[in-house]
Amino acid sequence: MFAQAIENILQDQCTPAVVRAIEAGGSPLKLWQALQGAGFLELLASEANGGAELPLADLFPILRSFGRYTVPVPVAQTIVARALLASHAMPVGMVTLAAAFHRQSDGTISCPLTPYGMLADFVLARDGDALLLLPCVAAQRQSTGVHGSLTATLRWPDESVATHVPGAGPLLPAFAAALHAALLSGAMTRVFEMTLQYCNDRIQFGKTLGKFQAVQHQLSVMAEHVAAASIAAEAAFRTDATTPSLLAAAMAKSRTSEAAVLVASMAHALHGAIGIAEEYDLPLLTRRLHEWRMVHGSEAHWNALIGNSVLASDASIADFVRSV
């Protein structure tokens, strides 16, 4: 029910033209208000607090839709942030999740390369076992300079503006990794669908591209990576708990991040020159694949955690994977 309702809103309100306008510096308020007004920010909140108390398994297809449409506002992050801040006063506005948090010797603090940092109202960062809620209005924002990117590094002169939330810090990395795995899964699925459609429509040397054996091979490899990555991402949400396990989230983010590079490169190879045209929608997705692959840890980061867990386990690899 929720997945279809969000799909309907995104089809109407989050068109490629809207995404391009927001990426170019336009206001995100109309899109944000459409999502907020429908009550989707409280999907994980308890029913006692006016939320839907949605199981994580039911959240996954919703997050995939955000990835398919490359939603240019941190609605997925805000849903998670409001769940992590359940016992505290909820901030009004867009909340994003910091990929990192640093303190400097001069007292300044920073959150480097924060997703949606260019337009978020708040940043939720992990500080050991606690969370810090930081207002972006008090921060200096520095863009990455990458075309269309909404990622930014934010710096505050001191911690006086931060709201300290004890206890929930360790939950943020798992949620952030699983969340971005779901976004990657949705974007990759859409990239594959576009590529398959193009190869079935484009005629070269008297027949469609999809009739050539070499093209069929690349499409089959793409399909395998998209399917494997999507299964790994979904597995992180197949739990009765209210938060994903760190190890399942690590596997999901590792597998989707690994697949993102391969899927993006094959999609552009098969599309040829049209794939990089500004008016064509493929770059909206592949730019996000590369960006989401890196945020909250690439496959190299999470593979180290997974490898150490395997080495610490007495189980075989097959049994280890089954246990996760």
Secondary structure, DSSP 4 states (H G I P E B T S, - for coil): -HHHHHHHHHHHH--HHHHHHHHTT---HHHHHHHHHTTGGGSSS-GGGTS----HHHHHHHHHHHHHTT-SS-HHHHHHHHHHTTTSPPPSS-EEE-S--EE-TTS-EEEEEETTTTT-SEEEEEETTEEEEEEGGGSEEEE---TT---EEEEES-STTPEEE-S-TTHHHHHHHHHHHHHHHHHHHHHHHHHHHHHHH-EETTEEGGGSHHHHHHHHHHHHHHHHHHHHHHHTT--SSSS--HHHHHHHHHHHHHHHHHHHHHHHHHHGGGGG-TTSSHHHHHHHHHHHHHTT--HHHHHHHHHHHHHH--S-HHHHHHH-
